[in-house]
Amino acid sequence: MQAYIFEFIATAILLLMGCSVVANVILKDTKGHGSGWIVITTGWALAVYLGVVVAGPYSGAHLNPAVTISLAVHGSFDWSLVIGYILAQVCGAFIGAFITWIIYKDHFDRTQDTSTKLAVFATSPAIKNLPINFFAEMTGTFILLFVIYFITDAELQTEEGGTPIGLGAVGAIPVAFLVWVIGLSLGGTTGYAINPARDLGPRLFHALAPIFQKGSSEWGYAWIPILGPLLGGVLAAILAGFLIS
């Protein structure tokens, strides 16, 4: 249960800081309005850093269903824990989005463009080309997990002994730099969700919340940042497992 709680809390922190840096850059009349892509990618990288610091010792700091499923496919994580981890991550992402909305509510109310409001919470492509968009999300997540397999030997200490589990022993700084370079290099096409919970939880919040003149939640695109990262994580697990073995 402790691992689920920390996945929930750390993912909420991740999404609070990540959604908020987007809100600060793109919503009307914020202090950071117009400060650009470098600020957004840096903010997301540091948000990951915070999440890993909090959850690393207790859950392995997956914070991402693609990480959880990839590790299970790799044989480094117990399949019986997968559903609980994913539910904790999606719920944490929802709460992080909710807190962002509270903090930036006045700026949401002043922002007229509906796509800008959605962009605080969910990803969307710069150019809508679903096969390319899917490939971009798959590739970004593949890089994330493939590199992690070569820099981590994380263990979660349980009563039964150490169980390889996730990102905890990687160190928060290398993970943050990894997410940062993915955003800088590959994020320009889709906004680099590379995390189904990061997109699904906030998108669900956008759909349910009484956001002033919010527009569509664009559920027709939502499968891309869910299935693309999941497939990328699985492919990384298979290739890394083959090469390492």
N, C-alpha and C positions, 0 to 999 in steps of 0.2 A: 504493500500500500504506500509506503514511503516513497518508493520510486515513482509511482503514478503522481503523487502530490507534487514532487519536485519537477516532473515533466510538465505538469499543469502550470505551476508558478513560473518556471523559467520560460516556457513558451509564451505566457502572458506578458512577461517582461520583454521578450524578444519582439513581439508584435506591437506592444505599446510604443517602444522606442523606434521601431522600424516604420510603423504607420505614421507616427508623429513627425519623423523627419520628412516624410513625403508631404504631410499636411503643412509643415512649416515652410516648405519650398514652393508649393503650388497653390495653396488657398489664398484668397484675397486678404490683403492688409495684415499679413503676419510679418514679424520681424525679419524672417528669412526668405520672404517671397522673392522668387526668381534667382535664387543662389545656385541652382543647377544640379546637373547629374552627379558631379563629383561629390557634392554634399550628400546627396541621397545614397550613393553607394558607400560612402564612408560611414554614414549613420547606420546603415544596415549592417555593415561589418562590425561596428562597435556594439550594436544590439546583440549580435551573435556572441560576441565576447562576453557580454553581461550574462546571457543565458547559460553559456558553458560554465562560467565561474560559479554560478548559483547551483546548477544541477549536476555538474560533473562528478562530484564525490558521491552522489546519492542515487543517480539514475543512469549515469553515463552520458547525460546531456544529448540525447538524440534530437529532441525538439523538432522532429521532422519524420513523418511516416515513411518517406523514401529511405531514410537512414535505418529506421527500425526494420523494415522489410528486407532491405539489402543485407543487414547483419544476420537476419534469420536465414536468408537464402545461403549466405556464406557459411552458416553453421556456428556463428559466434554469438547467437542470441536465441533464447528459448522461445519457440513459436507460441507457447501458452501465454506469454506476456504481450504479444503483439497487439491484440485488440485493445487491451487496457492502455497501453502506451499511446496508441493512435487516438483513442477517445480523449485522453488527457491532453494531448497536443492540440486537437481541434477545439476543445472547450477552452483551453488556455488562450488560443489565438482569438477566439470570439471575445473573450473578456478583455484582452489587450486592445482590440478594435473598439470595444465599448468605451473604455477609459479614454482612448484617443478622441473619440467623438465628444465626450463631455468636455475635455480640455479645449478643444478647438471648435466648439459648437457655434460660437459667435462668428467665426470665420467661415464655417460651412454655410451659415445663414446669409452671409454677404457674397458668397461665391455663386454665380448664376449658372455656370456651365456644369451640366450633369455628369459629363465624362470626367471632369476634374474631380468631382466629389467621389466618384467611384474609384478613381485612381489612387486615392488615399488608402483604400482597403484592398483592392484586387488588381491583378495584373491585366493588361490588354496589349495586343500587338501594335507596334508602330505601323506596320503594314500587314493587313490581315491576309495571310496565306497559310491555311491550317496545316498542311504537311510540313512547311518550313518552320512554322511556329512550334509544332510538336517536336520536330527534330532539334530545335534550339533548346527547348526545355529538357529534352532527354539528354542532350550533349552536356549542358551545364551541370546537370545532376550527376551524370557519369563522371565528369572531371572531379566534382566534389567528393564523391565516394571513392573513386579510384585512388586519388591522392591520399585520402584518409587511411586507406588500407596499408599504405606504405609508411605512415608516420605514427600509427597508434598501436599500442598493445594494452588498451584500457581494460581494467578489471573493476568489477563491482564486488566488494567483499560481502559475502553473505554467511549465514551460519553454516552452510554446506561447503563453504570455501569460495575461492575467487572464480567468478564467471566472466569471461570476456563479454563486454556489453556495449561499448559505444565510444564516445568522444572524450570521456573524462580525463584520460591520461595523455591526450594529445597536447594539452595545454591550450588555454583559450586564445592566446595570441596567434599561433599558427592557423587555427581555424578561422579566426577573424580575417587574417590576410588572405586565406584561400577564398573566402566568400567575397572579399573586396575585389580580388583580381578577376573572379568570375563575373561580377557585376560590371567592372570597367571594360572587360574584353567581350563578353558574350551577352550582356544585359540589354543592349540597345535595341534588340528586335522585339522582345516580349516583356521586358521588365524583370526578367529572371526570377520567377517564383522559386524554382528549384526546391520546392517544399509544398506538398499538397495542403498541409494544415495552414501554412502561411497565406494561401489564397482562399481556401474553402471557408475557414472560420470567419475571417473578416468579410468575405462576400456574403456569407449567410447573415452576418450582422447587418450589412448594408440592406439586404432584402427585408429584414424584419424591423429595423429601427425607424423611428419617425423622423428621419433626416429631411430637412426642409427642401422641397423640390428636388428629390434625389435622382429621379429617372430610373432607367433599367439597371438591373444587376448583371445583365449579360450572361445568363446561364448557358446560352448556346456555346460560349467559348470556354466555360469553366472546366470542361473535361480535359483541356490541353494542359493546364498547370497541375492537374491531378495525375493523369495517366502518363504524361511525358516524364516527369520526375520519377515515378514508380518504375517505369521501364529502364530508365537510365541507371537507377540504383541497382536493379537486378543485374543488368549487364556488367556493371562495375564489379559486383560480387563474383560473378562467374569468371570474368577475365582475371581479376586479382587472385582469386582462389587457384586458378590454373597456373598462373605465373609463379605464385609464391610456393605452391606445392612442388 
